[in-house]
Amino acid sequence: MRNMERYQYRLFNSSTTFQFGPLERLWVLVFVDMLAVGLVIPLLPYYASNLGADAVTYGYLGSIYGISQLIGSPLMGSLSDRYGRVNTLIVSFLASVVSYAMMGMAGSLAMLFLSRIPVGVLKQTMSISYAYVSDVTDSTSRAKYLGFLGVAVGVGFIIGPALGGVLSEVSYTLPALVASAMFVFDSVFAYLFLPDGSTIMLDEEKERESGDEGLEGEIDVEKAKESQSEDEVVLPAQAKARQQWDIRAYLNWVLCVFKDTSVLFLIATSFAATLAFTTYRVTFPMISQVRFDLDARANGFLLSYMGLLSVFVQGSAVGYLTKRFSEGRLVQLASFGLGVSLCACALAFNLPMLAVALIPLVVCNGVLSTCILSTVTKKVPKADLGGVIGLLGSVQSLCSAVSPSLGGLLLKHGGAEGPGLYSGLCLMLIFFCMFARNYSVGSGERELPVFKHHLSDKGEYAPGDWPRKGAEGEVKDC
């Protein structure tokens, strides 16, 4: 990130300085977020079982959350474009405070199901955080900082599940109440210390323009903004501040997104991989309970091990691999590797074998999710970035809505091997079908023609607002 000297601080009045800029502050927020979520994940199956839920009912509980995410993801993504990333982050954190407090006080399955709705609809912290990173970084460093944010997720999932397993020995409700308190901290911290991404970009624009003026005096920022062309994107949040969101404009825009075959391939790959991975992941605590007879504490430590692997992937492996391979090639290889890894995890018959099989599983999933997201951010204008990431989040939320029920059914009728084995085989089949049709995402380095981000006076995207290049280079409407 450029011009971040204003975020450098001295350590105890010494000559040593450290940087605590917007990305570092966002890192803290994401870490506490994932730490709070990690507290609850390993014990949720046991908590639901104590309230009378079986494997299928537990799957329905996960599906309720996924359906809520499906509803909320595009809405919160679009609202973050219009009202700013920080404001929508605060709303997400406050919704989490309410939801996890309800979970901690739940005395019945109905209350437990109800507690998952607010957090599902309004908690879109990761997609908004990714959009924030994209707002304040350029395309050359975006994958690096997205991986940096992924480290926060991994660290949170290292500490959270283990701590949640320990707290569950006191009570299954205690981790949820502690998580609610952590989201209170996130809400206050974001309100007080996280600057809006559009403000950062405006400050950098002022500094660049002031430098260009030299000795000619102070620049009139408002006049400079008026002199820019109508189609130029400067401030994504401000670009849509005056636009009215309506369902027809959004659906028309979604159709334009799907007409870009490279973006459609990325969305389809994300759907297939997320469905396969989440089908195994959401049933993983119950699989380990059934197959290896693990309690909540042992499950927590196993999930912490997966978090440790994720930190390695996001902190080292992603940056190493993206320097040596194109993101498009990594998407293809990681998709196939994820399917093989799922089958390996399903067939592991003891804990050491499972621990080894989890390594390529976490590596492939981390590389795939980061490369898909990074490639998508390079193919859309910043003014619509939140909406596109929200759309990608909706696809993933659709998987989250289907996979818990699917995983519960596979676990009930296919045994402990069912969720991982069937998911891995289906993912490899889908990969071979896509490969046979020669679908690709391109090199990931060039900017494709993109739609104009401005709505018409009627609040709709006109048919010609997404130009496309034909075979001879001519522009075609969507």
C-alpha positions as CSV (number, residue, x, y, z in Angstrom):
1,M,0.0,0.0,0.0
2,R,1.3,3.5,-0.8
3,N,1.8,6.5,1.5
4,M,1.2,4.7,4.8
5,E,3.8,6.7,6.8
6,R,0.9,8.4,8.7
7,Y,0.1,5.0,10.2
8,Q,3.5,4.5,11.7
9,Y,4.0,4.7,15.5
10,R,6.9,4.8,17.9
11,L,7.3,1.9,20.3
12,F,7.5,3.2,23.9
13,N,9.0,6.6,22.8
14,S,12.0,4.8,21.3
15,S,13.4,5.1,17.8
16,T,11.7,1.8,16.9
17,T,8.6,2.3,14.8
18,F,5.8,-0.1,13.8
19,Q,3.0,0.2,11.2
20,F,-0.6,-0.1,12.3
21,G,-2.4,1.0,9.2
22,P,-5.9,0.0,7.8
23,L,-4.9,-3.5,6.7
24,E,-3.3,-4.2,10.1
25,R,-6.4,-3.0,11.8
26,L,-8.6,-5.1,9.5
27,W,-6.4,-8.1,10.3
28,V,-7.1,-7.6,14.0
29,L,-10.9,-7.5,13.3
30,V,-10.8,-10.6,11.1
31,F,-8.7,-12.5,13.7
32,V,-11.1,-11.7,16.5
33,D,-14.0,-12.6,14.2
34,M,-12.6,-16.0,13.3
35,L,-11.5,-16.6,16.9
36,A,-15.1,-16.1,18.1
37,V,-16.5,-18.3,15.3
38,G,-13.9,-20.9,16.1
39,L,-15.0,-21.1,19.7
40,V,-18.4,-22.4,18.7
41,I,-17.6,-24.7,15.7
42,P,-16.2,-27.8,17.4
43,L,-18.9,-28.0,20.1
44,L,-22.0,-27.1,17.9
45,P,-22.7,-30.8,17.0
46,Y,-22.5,-31.8,20.7
47,Y,-24.6,-28.8,21.7
48,A,-27.2,-29.7,19.2
49,S,-27.1,-33.4,20.2
50,N,-27.8,-32.4,23.8
51,L,-30.9,-30.6,22.6
52,G,-32.1,-33.7,20.8
53,A,-30.7,-33.3,17.2
54,D,-29.4,-36.2,15.1
55,A,-27.1,-36.1,12.1
56,V,-29.8,-35.0,9.7
57,T,-31.2,-32.4,12.0
58,Y,-27.8,-31.0,12.5
59,G,-27.5,-30.8,8.8
60,Y,-30.7,-28.8,8.7
61,L,-29.3,-26.4,11.3
62,G,-26.4,-25.7,9.0
63,S,-28.7,-25.3,6.0
64,I,-30.7,-22.7,7.9
65,Y,-27.5,-20.7,8.3
66,G,-26.6,-21.2,4.6
67,I,-30.0,-20.1,3.4
68,S,-29.7,-17.0,5.5
69,Q,-26.2,-16.3,4.1
70,L,-27.6,-16.8,0.6
71,I,-30.2,-14.1,1.2
72,G,-27.8,-11.7,2.9
73,S,-24.7,-11.9,0.8
74,P,-25.8,-9.9,-2.3
75,L,-27.7,-7.5,-0.1
76,M,-24.8,-6.7,2.2
77,G,-22.3,-6.6,-0.7
78,S,-24.4,-4.0,-2.6
79,L,-24.9,-2.0,0.6
80,S,-21.2,-2.0,1.2
81,D,-20.8,-0.4,-2.2
82,R,-23.3,2.3,-1.4
83,Y,-22.7,3.0,2.3
84,G,-19.1,2.0,2.7
85,R,-17.3,-1.1,3.9
86,V,-16.8,0.0,7.5
87,N,-20.5,0.7,8.2
88,T,-21.6,-2.6,6.9
89,L,-18.8,-4.4,8.8
90,I,-20.1,-2.8,12.0
91,V,-23.7,-4.0,11.2
92,S,-22.3,-7.5,10.7
93,F,-20.5,-7.5,14.0
94,L,-23.6,-6.2,15.9
95,A,-25.8,-8.9,14.3
96,S,-23.2,-11.4,15.5
97,V,-23.4,-10.0,19.1
98,V,-27.2,-10.7,19.1
99,S,-27.0,-14.1,17.4
100,Y,-24.3,-15.6,19.5
101,A,-26.0,-14.3,22.7
102,M,-29.2,-16.1,21.6
103,M,-27.2,-19.3,20.9
104,G,-25.7,-19.1,24.4
105,M,-29.1,-18.8,26.0
106,A,-30.8,-21.4,23.7
107,G,-32.8,-24.0,25.7
108,S,-34.4,-25.7,22.8
109,L,-33.7,-26.7,19.2
110,A,-36.2,-24.0,18.0
111,M,-34.2,-21.3,19.8
112,L,-30.9,-22.7,18.4
113,F,-32.3,-22.7,14.9
114,L,-33.6,-19.1,15.3
115,S,-30.2,-17.9,16.6
116,R,-28.5,-18.8,13.3
117,I,-30.7,-16.5,11.2
118,P,-29.5,-13.0,12.2
119,V,-25.8,-14.0,11.9
120,G,-26.6,-15.7,8.5
121,V,-28.3,-12.7,6.9
122,L,-26.2,-9.8,8.2
123,K,-22.8,-11.3,9.1
124,Q,-20.9,-11.0,5.8
125,T,-17.6,-9.9,7.3
126,M,-15.3,-11.9,5.1
127,S,-16.7,-10.8,1.7
128,I,-16.8,-7.2,2.9
129,S,-13.2,-7.5,4.3
130,Y,-12.0,-8.8,0.9
131,A,-13.7,-5.9,-0.8
132,Y,-12.0,-3.5,1.6
133,V,-8.6,-5.0,0.8
134,S,-9.3,-4.6,-2.9
135,D,-10.3,-1.0,-2.4
136,V,-6.9,0.0,-0.9
137,T,-4.5,-2.2,-2.9
138,D,-3.6,-2.4,-6.5
139,S,-3.8,-5.5,-8.7
140,T,-0.1,-6.4,-8.4
141,S,-0.2,-6.7,-4.5
142,R,-3.8,-7.8,-4.1
143,A,-3.2,-11.6,-3.9
144,K,-0.5,-11.0,-1.3
145,Y,-2.8,-8.9,1.0
146,L,-5.7,-11.3,0.5
147,G,-3.3,-14.0,1.7
148,F,-2.3,-11.8,4.6
149,L,-6.0,-11.6,5.5
150,G,-6.2,-15.4,5.2
151,V,-3.5,-15.7,7.8
152,A,-5.8,-13.9,10.2
153,V,-8.5,-16.5,9.5
154,G,-6.1,-19.3,10.0
155,V,-4.7,-17.9,13.3
156,G,-8.2,-17.4,14.6
157,F,-9.1,-21.0,13.7
158,I,-5.9,-22.2,15.4
159,I,-6.7,-20.7,18.8
160,G,-10.5,-20.7,18.6
161,P,-11.4,-24.4,18.3
162,A,-8.9,-25.4,21.0
163,L,-10.0,-22.7,23.3
164,G,-13.7,-23.5,22.6
165,G,-13.0,-27.2,23.4
166,V,-11.5,-26.2,26.7
167,L,-14.4,-23.9,27.6
168,S,-16.9,-26.6,26.6
169,E,-15.8,-28.6,29.6
170,V,-17.4,-25.9,31.8
171,S,-20.5,-25.6,29.7
172,Y,-21.5,-25.9,26.0
173,T,-23.1,-22.5,26.2
174,L,-20.1,-20.6,27.6
175,P,-18.1,-20.4,24.3
176,A,-21.1,-18.8,22.5
177,L,-21.4,-16.1,25.2
178,V,-17.7,-15.4,25.1
179,A,-18.0,-15.2,21.3
180,S,-20.8,-12.6,21.7
181,A,-18.5,-10.5,23.9
182,M,-15.7,-10.7,21.3
183,F,-18.0,-9.3,18.6
184,V,-18.8,-6.4,20.9
185,F,-15.1,-5.6,20.9
186,D,-15.0,-5.9,17.0
187,S,-17.9,-3.5,16.7
188,V,-16.3,-0.8,18.9
189,F,-12.8,-1.3,17.4
190,A,-14.2,-1.0,13.8
191,Y,-16.1,2.2,14.7
192,L,-13.2,3.9,16.4
193,F,-10.1,2.8,14.5
194,L,-10.9,1.5,11.0
195,P,-10.8,4.2,8.3
196,D,-13.1,3.9,5.3
197,G,-11.4,2.6,2.2
198,S,-12.7,5.4,0.0
199,T,-11.2,8.0,2.4
200,I,-7.8,6.3,2.0
201,M,-8.0,6.4,-1.8
202,L,-9.1,10.1,-1.7
203,D,-6.1,11.0,0.5
204,E,-3.7,9.2,-1.9
205,E,-5.3,11.0,-4.9
206,K,-4.9,14.3,-3.1
207,E,-1.2,13.5,-2.4
208,R,-0.5,12.5,-6.1
209,E,-2.3,15.6,-7.5
210,S,-0.5,17.9,-5.0
211,G,2.8,16.4,-6.1
212,D,2.0,17.0,-9.7
213,E,1.1,20.6,-9.1
214,G,4.5,21.2,-7.5
215,L,4.9,24.9,-6.6
216,E,1.6,26.0,-8.3
217,G,-0.2,26.0,-5.0
218,E,-2.9,23.9,-3.4
219,I,-5.1,21.9,-5.7
220,D,-8.9,22.3,-5.7
221,V,-10.0,18.7,-5.1
222,E,-13.6,19.2,-5.9
223,K,-12.6,20.8,-9.2
224,A,-10.3,18.0,-10.0
225,K,-13.0,15.4,-9.3
226,E,-15.4,17.3,-11.6
227,S,-12.8,17.3,-14.4
228,Q,-12.6,13.5,-14.5
229,S,-14.4,11.6,-17.2
230,E,-17.8,10.2,-16.4
231,D,-16.7,6.6,-16.7
232,E,-13.6,6.8,-14.5
233,V,-13.7,4.9,-11.2
234,V,-12.1,6.8,-8.3
235,L,-14.2,6.2,-5.2
236,P,-16.2,3.0,-5.3
237,A,-18.3,3.9,-2.3
238,Q,-19.0,7.4,-3.5
239,A,-19.7,6.2,-7.1
240,K,-22.8,4.5,-6.0
241,A,-23.8,6.7,-3.1
242,R,-26.6,8.3,-5.1
243,Q,-27.9,5.1,-6.8
244,Q,-31.1,3.4,-5.9
245,W,-30.9,-0.4,-5.5
246,D,-33.7,-2.3,-7.0
247,I,-34.2,-6.0,-8.0
248,R,-34.6,-5.5,-11.7
249,A,-31.3,-3.5,-12.0
250,Y,-29.6,-6.2,-10.0
251,L,-30.9,-9.1,-12.0
252,N,-30.0,-7.4,-15.3
253,W,-26.5,-6.8,-13.9
254,V,-26.2,-10.5,-12.8
255,L,-27.1,-11.6,-16.4
256,C,-24.3,-9.4,-17.7
257,V,-21.8,-11.0,-15.2
258,F,-22.7,-14.5,-16.4
259,K,-22.2,-13.5,-20.0
260,D,-18.5,-13.2,-19.3
261,T,-17.4,-16.8,-19.8
262,S,-14.2,-16.4,-17.8
263,V,-16.0,-15.0,-14.8
264,L,-18.7,-17.7,-15.2
265,F,-16.0,-20.4,-15.1
266,L,-14.7,-18.9,-11.9
267,I,-18.1,-18.9,-10.3
268,A,-18.9,-22.4,-11.5
269,T,-15.5,-23.7,-10.1
270,S,-16.1,-21.9,-6.8
271,F,-19.6,-23.5,-6.6
272,A,-18.3,-27.1,-7.3
273,A,-15.3,-26.8,-5.0
274,T,-17.2,-25.1,-2.2
275,L,-20.0,-27.6,-2.3
276,A,-17.6,-30.5,-2.1
277,F,-15.4,-29.0,0.6
278,T,-18.2,-27.8,2.8
279,T,-20.1,-31.0,2.6
280,Y,-17.1,-32.7,4.2
281,R,-16.2,-29.8,6.5
282,V,-19.6,-29.3,8.1
283,T,-19.8,-33.0,8.9
284,F,-16.2,-33.3,10.0
285,P,-16.8,-33.0,13.8
286,M,-19.5,-35.7,13.6
287,I,-17.3,-37.9,11.4
288,S,-14.5,-37.7,13.8
289,Q,-16.9,-38.4,16.7
290,V,-18.4,-41.4,15.0
291,R,-15.2,-42.8,13.4
292,F,-12.5,-42.0,15.9
293,D,-14.7,-41.5,19.1
294,L,-13.4,-37.9,19.7
295,D,-15.0,-35.6,22.3
296,A,-15.5,-31.8,21.9
297,R,-12.0,-31.0,23.3
298,A,-10.2,-33.4,21.0
299,N,-12.2,-32.2,18.0
300,G,-11.2,-28.6,18.9
301,F,-7.5,-29.5,18.8
302,L,-8.0,-31.3,15.5
303,L,-9.6,-28.3,14.0
304,S,-6.8,-26.1,15.4
305,Y,-4.4,-28.3,13.5
306,M,-6.3,-27.5,10.3
307,G,-6.1,-23.8,11.2
308,L,-2.4,-24.1,11.6
309,L,-2.1,-25.6,8.1
310,S,-4.3,-22.8,6.8
311,V,-1.9,-20.2,8.2
312,F,1.0,-21.9,6.4
313,V,-1.0,-21.9,3.1
314,Q,-2.1,-18.3,3.3
315,G,1.1,-17.0,4.7
316,S,3.6,-18.8,2.5
317,A,2.3,-21.2,0.0
318,V,-0.1,-18.9,-1.9
319,G,2.6,-16.2,-2.4
320,Y,5.2,-18.8,-3.4
321,L,2.9,-20.5,-5.9
322,T,1.4,-17.3,-7.5
323,K,4.9,-16.1,-8.3
324,R,5.7,-19.3,-10.2
325,F,2.3,-20.2,-11.8
326,S,-0.5,-18.2,-13.3
327,E,-3.6,-17.9,-11.2
328,G,-5.7,-19.6,-13.9
329,R,-3.4,-22.7,-13.8
330,L,-3.5,-22.8,-10.0
331,V,-7.3,-22.8,-10.1
332,Q,-7.3,-25.8,-12.4
333,L,-4.7,-27.8,-10.4
334,A,-6.1,-27.0,-7.0
335,S,-9.6,-28.0,-8.1
336,F,-8.4,-31.5,-9.1
337,G,-6.1,-31.7,-6.0
338,L,-9.0,-30.9,-3.7
339,G,-11.1,-33.8,-5.1
340,V,-8.2,-36.3,-4.6
341,S,-7.6,-34.9,-1.1
342,L,-11.2,-35.4,-0.1
343,C,-11.2,-39.0,-1.1
344,A,-7.9,-39.5,0.8
345,C,-9.4,-38.0,4.0
346,A,-12.5,-40.2,3.6
347,L,-10.5,-43.4,3.3
348,A,-8.1,-42.6,6.2
349,F,-8.6,-45.3,8.9
350,N,-6.7,-43.7,11.8
351,L,-5.8,-40.3,13.1
352,P,-2.2,-40.2,11.7
353,M,-3.4,-41.0,8.2
354,L,-6.1,-38.3,8.5
355,A,-3.5,-35.8,9.7
356,V,-1.4,-36.4,6.7
357,A,-4.4,-36.3,4.3
358,L,-5.6,-33.0,5.7
359,I,-2.4,-31.3,4.5
360,P,-3.1,-31.3,0.7
361,L,-6.8,-30.7,1.5
362,V,-6.1,-27.5,3.3
363,V,-3.4,-26.4,0.8
364,C,-5.7,-27.0,-2.3
365,N,-8.7,-25.3,-0.7
366,G,-6.7,-22.3,0.4
367,V,-4.9,-21.8,-2.9
368,L,-8.2,-22.3,-4.8
369,S,-10.2,-19.8,-2.8
370,T,-7.5,-17.1,-2.9
371,C,-6.8,-17.4,-6.6
372,I,-10.4,-17.4,-7.6
373,L,-11.0,-14.2,-5.5
374,S,-7.9,-12.5,-6.7
375,T,-8.7,-13.2,-10.4
376,V,-12.3,-12.0,-10.0
377,T,-11.1,-8.7,-8.5
378,K,-9.0,-8.1,-11.6
379,K,-11.9,-8.6,-14.0
380,V,-14.4,-6.1,-12.6
381,P,-14.3,-2.3,-11.8
382,K,-13.9,-1.3,-8.2
383,A,-17.2,0.5,-8.2
384,D,-19.0,-2.9,-8.5
385,L,-16.4,-5.0,-6.7
386,G,-18.6,-5.4,-3.6
387,G,-21.5,-6.5,-5.7
388,V,-19.5,-9.1,-7.6
389,I,-17.9,-10.4,-4.4
390,G,-21.3,-10.5,-2.9
391,L,-22.5,-12.5,-5.9
392,L,-19.6,-14.9,-5.4
393,G,-20.5,-15.1,-1.8
394,S,-24.1,-15.9,-2.7
395,V,-22.9,-18.9,-4.8
396,Q,-20.8,-20.1,-1.8
397,S,-23.8,-19.5,0.5
398,L,-25.9,-21.6,-1.8
399,C,-23.4,-24.4,-1.2
400,S,-23.5,-23.7,2.5
401,A,-27.3,-24.0,2.4
402,V,-27.2,-27.4,0.6
403,S,-24.1,-29.0,1.9
404,P,-25.1,-29.5,5.6
405,S,-28.3,-31.4,4.7
406,L,-26.4,-33.3,2.0
407,G,-23.6,-34.1,4.3
408,G,-26.0,-35.3,7.0
409,L,-27.8,-37.6,4.6
410,L,-24.5,-39.0,3.2
411,L,-23.3,-39.5,6.8
412,K,-26.5,-41.3,7.7
413,H,-26.8,-43.5,4.6
414,G,-23.1,-43.7,3.4
415,G,-21.3,-44.0,6.7
416,A,-18.4,-42.0,7.9
417,E,-16.7,-42.3,4.5
418,G,-19.8,-41.0,2.6
419,P,-19.4,-37.1,2.7
420,G,-15.7,-37.0,1.7
421,L,-15.7,-39.8,-0.8
422,Y,-18.7,-38.9,-2.8
423,S,-17.8,-35.2,-2.7
424,G,-14.3,-35.8,-3.9
425,L,-15.4,-38.1,-6.8
426,C,-18.0,-35.7,-8.0
427,L,-15.5,-32.8,-7.9
428,M,-13.0,-34.7,-10.0
429,L,-15.8,-35.6,-12.5
430,I,-16.8,-32.0,-12.8
431,F,-13.2,-30.9,-13.2
432,F,-12.7,-33.4,-16.1
433,C,-15.9,-32.2,-17.8
434,M,-14.7,-28.6,-17.6
435,F,-11.2,-29.5,-18.8
436,A,-12.7,-31.5,-21.7
437,R,-14.7,-28.4,-22.8
438,N,-11.5,-26.3,-22.5
439,Y,-12.9,-23.8,-20.1
440,S,-10.3,-21.5,-18.6
441,V,-9.9,-18.3,-16.7
442,G,-7.1,-17.0,-19.0
443,S,-3.8,-15.8,-17.7
444,G,-5.4,-13.7,-14.9
445,E,-3.0,-10.8,-15.8
446,R,-5.0,-8.8,-18.4
447,E,-8.0,-6.7,-17.6
448,L,-11.1,-7.9,-19.6
449,P,-13.6,-5.4,-21.0
450,V,-16.0,-4.6,-18.1
451,F,-19.4,-3.1,-17.8
452,K,-19.9,0.6,-17.0
453,H,-20.7,0.9,-13.4
454,H,-23.1,3.8,-13.6
455,L,-26.8,3.1,-13.4
456,S,-29.1,4.9,-15.8
457,D,-31.6,7.6,-14.6
458,K,-34.2,4.9,-14.1
459,G,-31.9,3.0,-11.8
460,E,-31.3,0.2,-14.4
461,Y,-28.3,-1.1,-16.3
462,A,-28.9,-0.5,-20.0
463,P,-28.2,-3.5,-22.4
464,G,-25.1,-1.8,-23.7
465,D,-23.5,-1.1,-20.3
466,W,-21.3,-4.2,-20.5
467,P,-19.3,-4.0,-23.8
468,R,-17.7,-7.2,-25.1
469,K,-14.9,-7.7,-27.7
470,G,-15.7,-9.9,-30.6
471,A,-13.3,-12.1,-32.6
472,E,-12.1,-9.1,-34.7
473,G,-11.9,-6.8,-31.7
474,E,-15.3,-5.0,-32.2
475,V,-17.4,-4.2,-29.2
476,K,-20.6,-6.2,-28.7
477,D,-23.4,-5.5,-26.3
478,C,-24.3,-8.1,-23.7
